[in-house]
Amino acid sequence: MLARARRLLLLPPHTPRALSTTTATPAPLSAAELEALLRRDHYSAATRRFHSLLPLLTHPSLLLASALLLRRRSHPSLPLPLSSPLNLPTPLPTAPPSPSYHLRLILPSRLKAAPLPFPTLPLHLSLVTAAATLSAVFAPRAATFAYRARHAAVRYLRAIPNPSWFFRLAIPRQRFSPRHVRRLLATVSAKIDDPGFLDYIHQLFLSDAVAFDLGGNDLGRGFPQESDLAATLLNIFFDPVDREVMAVREEVHKRNPRVKDESVLHTPVRVYAARYLDEMMVVTSGSSKMLTLEVRDRILTVLEKDLEVKVDRLGSSVHSAVSEKMEFLGMEFQAVPPSVLHPPMSEKAKRERKMYLKRKAAQAQELKNARETRRKKLGLKILNYLFKKVRRGYEVEFGFRIEHEVRQQFKGWAEETVAEYFKSQDHCRYWHRLLMSGDFLSLNRVRDQLPPALVDSYDKLQETVDRFLMPMKGHDMTEDKERLAEEEDERQYEKRTVEDLTELKMRVNAPMELVRKAVKLAGFTNSMGRPRPIKLLLCLDDADIIKWYAGVGRRWLDFFCCCRNFRMVKIVVSYHLRFSCFLTLAEKHECTKRQAIRHYTKDLKVTNEDGAAEVYFPTEREIKMMGDKNLSDPKPVDGALTMILVRFAVNDTSYPCLAHFCTGTDTLLYRIRLLQNRLNVDPLNEKKWVQGLSAIHESVNKKCLPLCAMHASDLLLGKITLQDIDCTQFVDVE
């Protein structure tokens, strides 16, 4: 009975797999065009509210824009723009899809676990369309510190000058319950006068089509249990908190104006904030702890009374930005002097720099000498050849004239030689002494007896000789250079000392202890911290094994690329993950690690079907050259680290690919294996799990999904997530 119920829930026959038709499709709406449409046709200046938004959820152009967004997100390996057309279904729906009818309940592999509802593709499109509509309404009035990207918030916090105190809003894990939904709908109704639209959002919450937890770590990570509408609704829900922070900032700025006198060292009192979904961090600069406590109390009052959100006041304590670290968005923040972020060169580094410049100059001189030697040999060969011909009575004739080119070439060589010759102070001193010795024409009695033109020519010659050949005092020149270098060093030291005493910068570090715990929990290393193989991957192809390791490594490198201790993350990826991959491949082929390295090379090269070598794992040189990429919002490693795709031995191509809007039918079956189920660990138990590491809902554990070669590769490499997969069409394989 259970297997039959699972088949009925997982394989609804009436659910469409793709949107297709032969009729002409409308043009998709961009974000600016959607905002202009709302302002033109759906805004009332009298009430200052939007109206009639429910019909927009079935607008063909808006549906097409949502479908294109899903297709671009699920096809990252294809070049943009995508060439294949994307059509809407006919007839067009006159009302948004019912949440209760377009939800499919996925039963977990364990009886004690809770099932998870997934939206079908029409409902998924409706959620994306609703998110775009709400964003167009509320985004223009949103706070500037309400970020939709993690790295944008991190870069803002990193640029804060002189941080003194900070705190973060510690919200314990709690369900977004009906009381929060009422507060959310009240905020939405303040700008939208459409009861049908508000009722549709309410129905989404009642049917669990949109369901999430506050204070958890599941949002913004590409997990299948996260709705595309959740981020937009969270930004609207926390809008009263943003307004309170903006009011506090305005009051503080008015009471503490900036001093315009540049000669006065003044640090104005300022309040900075950054919020990403339900995580928020507030930083004060140049203020006392009492002011920071007052700001915190005002924000917590809005959260507890106006939004009815439970807050951990102990976890929201105010900390010193200099002496304590604050964890926010999976990274560690602390205020440090500028010399910590940009340390001066040590004496050893200076000596190495001088030796490097000396070697570089010597190599350049060697190359120059080699070029001159080749020129001399070539010229001597040409002259020797011509001399022999002339001696034997031959007339040298050319069919083309190269006298001008040869003259210009020799002239250039001569000028270079002369310029290089007179760069030497010894040569200049020698020729100056020769040309200036015996200058009897400087005597007045001799000059009076000579023609004025000759005397003037002599004076001009002396001026020219003095200008070009007057020897500089080499010892004094060296002393001047040394004195200037010492003065520059003193100025730099004075500047660094003043900056260290008067300025503070925000340092962002990756939590290396948590990264090492995650590496150990996932099985990359043993209890001693040394790489070990993962035997669950032995059933995959060599390329798939390398792709899975590459997906985890690149997620870590992209997420922590803005951190100060990025070098430590590079070591974890370049050593622990790389050699764990070598050991896994060696275990699969029953060979030694040295033989695996010799076969795949250090770069983990693998040959494709055409026999060409491909590299998926980042090479050592590539990792060494990596730095801050200025990424917008890279996905954390959680989804790639806690999920393994196990390929079936049987190639069954009767199922289509489950990626959104993929028409591929040549597919392979994969089974999803989750880390928490393999270890039999509850992700909410921080003693056995890694703090801050999220997990995919266990209802998708051991579920089977057919994927084409491209989407299987993208999912293993971490380019797409399970949000880009139609989870309502999982295949039931007993």
N, C-alpha and C positions, 0 to 999 in steps of 0.2 A: 504493500500500500504506500509506503514511504517513497519507494522508487517511482511509482506511478504518479504520486503527487508532485514529486520533483520534476518529472517530465512535463506535467501540465503547467507548472509554474515557470519552468525555464524555457520552454519552447512554445510560446503562443503562436498559433498558426496565422492569426490575423494581423500580426505586427509587421509593418513594412520594413524592409532592410535598407532601402534607399529611396530617394525622391527622384522620380524620372517621369518625363512626359515628352511629347513631341511638339507641344505648342511653344510659341515664342515666350521667352522669359523676360521679365522686366529688368531694368537696370538696378543694381544694388545701391542702397543708401549708405553714404559715408556718415561718420559721426557729426561732421559740420552740417551736412544736408539734413540729418535727422533733427538736430537742434533748431535749424532754420524752419523746418516743417512744424515742429512743436510750437515755436514762437508765432508762426503765421496762422496756423489753423486750429491750434489747441490751447491757446492762452487767452485768458480774459483779463484785460487791464483793469476792469472795475473791481474784481475780487482778488486780482493778483495770484490766480491759481490756474493750474492746467485742468483741462476737462477732456472727456471722451478719449481716454487712452486705451481702453480695452480693445476697440477695433484695430488699434495699431499692432496688436499681437498677431493678427492674421493679415497684415499688410504684405502684399507679395514682395515688394522691394526690400522691406525690412527682414522678411523671412529669408530671402535670397542672401542678404548680407550676413545673416547669422549662419546660414549653411556654408557660405564661403569661408567664414571665420573658422568653423569647425573643420572644414576640409583642409585649410592651410595649416591648422594646428596639428592635424593628424597625418599630414604629408610633408614633414620637414625636409625629407631627402630629395624632393622634386624641386626643380627650379621654378621660381616665380616670374611671371604669373602662370598658373596652371593652365594647360592648353585644353584639356577636356572640358566640355560644357557641363553646367550644373543646372538642372531644371527643377521646377516646383511641381508638386502633384496637381492633378486635375480630377475633379473640380476643386477649386480652392476652398479651404475651410472657412465657414462664416463665423465660427466661434473658437476660442482657444481650446485645445484638447483638455478633456476632463482629467484631473490628477488621479482620481481613484480608478479610472478606466485604463490609463496609460502607465500604471506602475506595475512592475513585476517583482515579486518577492523571491529573493534568492535565499535558499535554505543553507545553513552552514553544515560543515562536515561533522561537527559534534552536536549532540542533542542539547547540551546545556547552553550552547551559544545562541545568541539572538539572531533572527534573520534580518536581512537588509533589503529594503525596497530600492529598485533602480528604475529610473524613467526610461521610457522608450524614446526612439529618435524624434517623433513629433513633439513629445513633451520636452525633450531636451532642447529642441529648437525654440520652443515657446519660452523656456527659462532663459536662454541666451538673449532672445528678443526682449523679454521683460527687463533683463539686466541692462541692455543697451538703452532702453527707454528711460529707466530710472536714473541711469548715469547722465543722460542728456538733460534731465530735469534738475538733478541735485549737484552735479559736478561743478557748474559755474559758481555756485555759492559755497563750495566745500573749502575747508581750511587748507592753507598751503602746506601744513605739516602733516596732513592726512595722506600718507603715501600709499600707492598701490604696488610699490616695488621695494624689496628689502634693501638692495644696494643703494638706491637713491636715498633712503633714510639713513643708511650708514654713512654715506658721503656727507650728508648734511650734519650729522652729529660729529663727524671727524673734523669739520671746519669750524666748530664752536670755539671762540677765543676765551681763554682764561676760565674754564669751568671750576666752580667752587664746590657745589653740592649737587647731588642728583638722587632721584628715586624713580622707581618704575611701579606701575599699577599691577599689583599681584592679585589676580582674579583666580580664585580656586575653580577647579573644574566643576561646571554646573550646566545643566541642560538649558537651552534657550526655550524657556517654558511659555505657557500662554500669557502670563503677566508681562513677559518681555515682548511678546507678539502684540499685545494691546498697546504698549508704549511705542513700538515701532510703527504700527498703523496710525497712531495719533500723530507722529512726526510726519508720516507720508501724507496724511489728510490735510496737513497744514499747507501743502503745496499742490495737492492733486484733489480736485473735486470730481471724483468719479467713483461712486459706490460699487459699481460692477468690478472695476479694477482692484479696489481694496478687498472686495469679497474674494476675488480670484487669488490674491496673495494669501488671504486667510485660509482658503481651501488648500493651498500648497503646504502650509504648515500643518493643517489638520490631517492631511493624508500622508505626512512624512515625506513628501516629495522634496521639501527643503527642511532639513533637520541638521543641527550642528550643536556643539558644546562651546560654551564660553570658557576661556581659561585653559583650553586644551592645546595640543600641539598638532592638530590635524588640518588646520586651515592653511591654504596657500602652498600645499605640497604635492598637488596632483593626485591625491588619493581618490578612489572611486566613490567613497562615501560623501565627498564634498560636492555641493551643488555649485553650478556656475553663477547662481544668483546670490550665494551666501556672502561673498565679499562686498557686493553693492549694498545689500541689506545691512551688513555690519557697519559700513561707513555711514549709512543713514541713521542707524540706531545710536551710534556714538556722536552724532552731530551736536547734541546739547553739551557734551563734555568738551568738544572742540570749541564751542562758543564760549564756554566758561574760561578756557585757557586763553583764548584771544582777548577776553575782557581783562583778565589778570595781566596779561602782557601790556595791554594799552595803559592800564593804571600804573604799572611799574615804570613804564617808559615816560609817562607824564611827570611822575614824582622825581625821576632821576634823569634829567636831560644830560646829553653828552656835552662835555667841555670842548669848546672849539679852539682853545689855545693849544697849539702843538708843542709848545715848550713845557707844558705841564703833563706829567705822567698820571693819567687818570683812567681808571677802569670803571666804566659805568655799570650800574646794576641792570641786568637783563635776565629775561626768562626765555628759555628755549624749550621746544617740545618736538617730539617725533612720534607719530603713531602709525602702526601697520596692523590693520584689522583690529583685533582686540588686545594688542600689545602696545603699551605707551610708556615713554620715558621722558621725564622732565628734568632739565638741567638749568641751574641758576649760575650766573657769573657776577662776581664782584659783590655778592650779597652775604648776609648772615644766615645762620641756620634757622633763626626764628622766621625770617621771611619765607624760606623754603618750606618750613612746616606749615605756615599759613596757606601757601599755595597748594600744598598737598591736601590739607583739610578741606579747602573749598572744592577741589576736584573730587575727593572721595564723597563729599556730601551730595554732589550732583549724581554720582554713580549710585549711591545707596538709596537716596530719597526719590530722585526724579526717575531713575531708570530701574530701580529695584534690583540692583546687581549686588551679590554678596562679594565683599572685598576682604582680603587678608591684610589687616592693618599692620601686623607685624612684618609681613613680607614687603609692605609698602613703606618701610622705614626710610628716613633720609640718611644718606651715607656721604662721607667725605669723598670728593672726586679725586683727591690726591692720594690718600692713604688706603682706599678700598677699591675693589673691583665691582663692577655692575654687569650682570649678564643680561643681554637684551638681543633678541633676534638670533639667538644661537651663537653670539660672540661676546667677548669680554671687553668692557670699556673702562678706561682709567686715564686720569689727567697726569701728564708727565711734563718735565721741562723740554724745550725744543731740542736740547743737545742729546736727549735720549732717542728721539726720532731721527735726528740727523747728527750723529756723533762726528767730532773732528777726526782727521786722519792721525793715526799714531805715528811715532817716529819710525817704527819699522815699516809702516805703509808708505811713509814719505820716501824712505830709502829705496823701497821696492819700486815706487813710482819713478824716481830718478834713474834707477837702473833700467827700467823698461824704456824710458825716453831715450836713454843713451844707446840701448840696443837697437831701438827703432831708427835713430839717426845713423848708427853704424850700418845697418842694413840698407838704408836709403843711399848712403855714400858708396857702399859696395855695388849696388845696382847702377849707380851713376858711373862709377869707374868701369864697370863692365860695358855699359853703353859706349863710353868713350873709347875703350879698347877695341870694340867691334868697329866703330867708325874709323879708327886709325888703320886697322887691318884692311878694311874695305877700300879706304883711300889709297893705301900703299899698293894693293893689288891692282887697282885701276891705273895708277901712275906707272907701275912696273910694266903692265901690259901695253900701255900706250908708248912708253919709252922703247920697248923692244920693237914694236911695229915701225916706229919712226926710224930707228937705227937700221932696219932692214930695207928702208926705202918705201915703205907702204904709206899711202895717204889715208888718214883716218877720216872717213866721211860717215855722216849719219843721215838717215832719211827724215829725221825730225830734229828740231832744234830744242835743246834742253839747257842752253847756256844760262838763260835767265833763272830757271829752276835750280840749277846747280849753284849759281852765284848766290841766290837767296838762301839756299841751304847752308853753304859754307859761311855766309855772312852771319846767319843765326848761330852756327857753332862758334864762330869767332867771338861774337858778342857775349855768348854764354861763358866762354873761356875767360875773356877779359874781365867780365863782371865777377866771376868766381875768383879770379886771380887777385883782384884788388879788394876783395873782402878781407884779405889778410892784412893786419896792421903792420907786420914786418915788411911785406912787399911795398906797401904805401910809403913807409918810412925810408926804405932804400931808394926808391925813385924820387922821392921828394929831396933827399940829400943830393942825388946826382944833378937834378935840375936846378937846385938852388945854390950849388957851390960855384964860387967865382963870379958872383953877380956884381961885376964892376960897374954896371950901368946904374947902380943905386947911388953912386957918388955924384954929388951935385956938380962938380967941375967937369965931369965927363958928360953928364946929361945936358949941360948948357951948350956943349960943342956939337951935339948930335941934332938931327932933324926932329921936330916935335912928333911927326908921325911914327918914327922908329921908337921914340920914348913911350908913346901911348901904347904901341903894340907890345912893348916889353912889359909895361904895367898890367895890361890885360892878361898876358901870359902868366905873370906872377899871381894874379888873382885866381886864374883858372887852376894853376898848380896848387895853390893853397886851398882852394875850395874842394878839389877832388882828392888831393894827395896829402893834405896836412895831417900828420899822424896824431891820433888822439892818445891821450895818456892812458895806456892800458890798465895800469894799476889803479888809477883814479876811477876809471870806468867800472872796473870790477867792484871797487868799493861802493860806488853809487848804486850798482845793481844789488849788492848785498844789503845796503842800507835801506833801499826801497822795499826789498823783500821782507826785511825785519819789521819795517813800519807797517807793511800790509798784514803780516802775521799778528802784530800787536793790535791793529784795528779789528781784525777778525776775532781775536781773543776777547777784546773789550766788548765787541758786539754780542758774542755768545754769552759772556758773563752777565751782561745787562738783560739779555733775553731770558736767561735761566732764572734770574732773580725777579723778573717782572712779568713773564708770560708763562702760560701753560697751554699745552696742546692735548687733544684727545687721542689716545692710543687705542687701536682696535686690534685685539688678539683673538686667534682661534683657540677654543678650549681644548688644549692638547690632551689633557687627562681624559676627557669624554671621548675624544677621537680614538685614543688608544683602547679605551674600554669597548667602544663600538667595533673596532678591528678585532678584538679578542672575542666579543660576543658573536660576531658573524662567522668566526672560525678561520680567519686569515692567519692568526698566530696561535701558538700553544700557550701553556701556562707560563713558560719562560720568556714569552714575547718574541719567539722566532717563527718565521713563516712555516705554514703547514698546508697540505692539500685539502680541498673540499670535495669529498667523495660523491656528494649528490650531483656534481657537475660532470661526472665521468661518462654519463650516457649521452652528453651533447657532442656535437661536432667540435673539432679543434677551433674552428673560426667562431662558433657560438660561445665557447668557453672564454676565448680571448675577448670577445665583444662584451660579455657580462663583466669581466674584470675592468675593461676599459670604460664601461658605463659608470661603474662605481667610482673609479679613479677620476674621471673627468667631472663628475658631479661634485666631488670634494674639491678639486682644483678650481672649478668655476665659482663655487660658493665662498671659498675662503681666499680668493685672489686679492681682496682688498685689505687683508689683515697684515699686521706688522710682522708676525712670526710665520709668514707664508712658507718660509724655507722649511719649517718643521713638518708642515703638511706635505710638501714636496718629498721629503724623506720617507714619509709613510707610504705614499703612492709609489715612489720609484723603487723602494726596497721591499716593504712588506707585501704590497699587492702584486708587484711584478714577480717576486720569487715564489709567492703562493701560487700564482698562475703556472710558473715553471714546474712546481712540484705536482700540481694537479695534472698537467699534461704528461709528466713523467709517470705518475701513478696510472694514468689511463693506458699508456703504451708500454708499461712495464719496463721502463728504462731508468737510467740514473738522471739526476738533475743536470750533470755536466753534458750528457748526451742530448738532453732536451734543449739546453742553451745552445749547443753547437748546431742543432737542427733548425731551431726557430730564430736564432741570433738574439742578441740582447734587446732588440726592438720588437720581438714577438711577431715576426713576419709570417704570414700564412698565404698560401697560394689559393686563388679562386678557381672557378671552373674553367676559365680561359688559360690558366697556367701563369697568370701575372701575380706578382707578390703584392700583398696589401698589408698595411699597418693600421691597426685600430687602436692599440694601446699607445698612449703618448710616449714618444721616445725620450731618452735621458737628456738629450740636447734640448728638445722642445720643453721639457719640464724645467730645465735649468734656466731657459730664457723667459719663462713665464713671469708675468707681473700683473699689476692691476689692469684689467681689461675694460673697466668702466661699463660693466654689464648692468642691465636694468633690474631684472628679477630672476636670477638663476634658481632652479629648483634645488632644494636640499637633497642630500643623499639618501634620505629615509626610504623612499619608495624603491630605489634601485638596490639598496643594501638589504632590505628585509624581504625581497621577493626573488625567487629563482624560477625560471621557466625550464621545465623538464620535457624534452621532446619524446613523443611516442615513436616506437620502432616501426609502426605501420604507417605508411603514407596513404592517407585517405583524402582524396581531392574532391569529395562530393560536397564539401561544405564551403561556402564563400568566406572571404576574409571579413573579420568582425570590426575592422577599423572603420571609422565614420567615412562614408562615401567612397569606399574602396570597391572597385569592380573586379578585383582579382579572384580567380577561382582555383588557381594552382596553389593550394595551401598545404600546410603541415599542421598537425595537431600538437599542442603544447599543454602541459598541466602546470598550474600555478602552485608553488609550494612557498608558504610563508614561514618566516624565521621564528615567530613566536609559537607556531604550532609544532615546528620541528623540535624546538627546545622545551615545549610545554611550559611556557612562561607567560604570565600576564603582563602586557606592556604597561599597565597602570601601577605595577609593583616596582617602585624605583630601586628597591634593594636588589632585585634580580635583573632589572632592565637598566638601560642607560638613560640617565636624566636628559630630557630634551629630545630623545629619539622617538619619533612617532612610528606607528605601525598601520598597515593596511587592515581594513576590517576583515576578520577571519571568516566571514561568509564566503569569500572568494577563494579560500584555501581548497586545493585539490580540484578546482573547477577547470574544465578543459575548453580551450578556445582555438579555433583554426585561424591561422595568420598566413598571409603571403610572405614571400622571402623578404621583401623590402620592409614590411611592418614588423616582422619578427626581428630583423636586424635593428630597426629603430627602437623597439621596445627593450632589447638587450643592451643597446648603447645608451639608453636613457634619454633619447631624443623625444620620445612620446611616453605618456603614462597611461594608466588604465582609465583615465578620464576620456581619452581619445578612442576608447574601445566600447562597442555596444555590449555592455555586460548583460543585457536581457536575453542575448542569443547564445549564451554558453551552451556547449554541447554536453549532453549527459552520456558519459561513458562509464559503464559498470565494470 
